[in-house]
C-alpha cells in the first residue's frame, strides 16, 4: 500500500514538472505586443536612428508614410513607446505597432554630437579633431541615399575664413572629404587609386539640406552640421 502511494505521488510530480516545462516555452504575450518589427511597407532605411544600432529607423516614402513627410522634418519609426519618446518629436501615427515620429529638422541634431558647454563654435568634440559629428544620408553605386554614414566637420580649417571640411566615413571604412565655402560645397577629394580622379561633382539644394553627387556617391548634408546652429 505504501509503495502504491509513493508511485502515485511520483507520477503526480512528473506530470506537474512536464506542465511547468511546457508553460515556460510559451512567449510572453506582453513582450510580443510591445515590440514591433518595422515592416518594409514603411520603407525603413539606415542602421538605426539617431545612431547605428538604435531601435528606431528613418522612414522613406511609401503609401503609409507619404502623408507625414515634409521638408521641415524627418520621419522615424520606433518599435516601442519608450524609444519614440526619447526622440522628442511628435508621434503622428501607429502602423502595425510601429510608432511614426515626426522630428523637426531643428531637433534632428539628436544625431549630432557637440560639446554642451563649448565656449565657442570652434570647440572640438572630445577625442576628435571635429567641431561636430553627425549621421548623414548617403548612397553608393549610383543608388539613392538610403544608407547612414558617420560624418565630422572641421570649420574654418584653412587660412581662408568660412572654408569648412566635411569628412564622411563610407561603409567600407574609407573616408571622403567634401569642401565647403560657408554651407555651399565646391569639391571633394579624389585619387587615382579608387578611380575618383575623373568623377563629376554636382550639387543641388532643398531648404537647409544640400545633396552632393560625386561620381557614383551621394551625400545629403544639413547646414547645421557645416556651420553649427
KALINDA-V555842 format. One record per residue. OMEGA is omega in whole degrees, 0 to 359 (NA if undefined). Layout:
<<OMEGA> <OMEGA>>
This chain:
<<179> <179> <180> <179> <180> <180> <180> <180> <180> <179> <180> <179> <179> <179> <179> <180> <179> <180> <182> <181> <180> <183> <181> <181> <180> <178> <178> <185> <181> <180> <180> <182> <186> <185> <181> <175> <179> <187> <179> <181> <178> <178> <179> <176> <182> <183> <182> <180> <4> <182> <178> <181> <177> <186> <180> <179> <173> <179> <178> <184> <176> <180> <183> <186> <190> <181> <186> <180> <175> <185> <186> <182> <174> <182> <184> <176> <181> <183> <180> <178> <182> <180> <180> <183> <181> <184> <178> <179> <180> <176> <187> <180> <173> <182> <181> <178> <181> <179> <176> <185> <176> <182> <180> <182> <177> <178> <183> <175> <172> <180> <185> <181> <176> <183> <182> <184> <183> <179> <179> <182> <181> <178> <184> <172> <185> <177> <180> <172> <179> <173> <176> <176> <182> <170> <177> <179> <182> <179> <184> <181> <179> <178> <180> <181> <182> <176> <176> <180> <174> <179> <176> <181> <171> <184> <180> <189> <175> <178> <179> <181> <176> <177> <184> <180> <173> <181> <183> <175> <182> <182> <180> <177> <178> <184> <175> <179> <178> <187> <183> <162> <191> <178> <181> <179> <181> <179> <178> <179> <181> <181> <176> <186> <181> <177> <186> <184> <182> <185> <175> <178> <181> <179> <172> <184> <173> <183> <182> <178> <177> <178> <180> <175> <180> <186> <180> <183> <178> <179> <177> <189> <182> <182> <183> <177> <186> <185> <182> <181> <NA>>
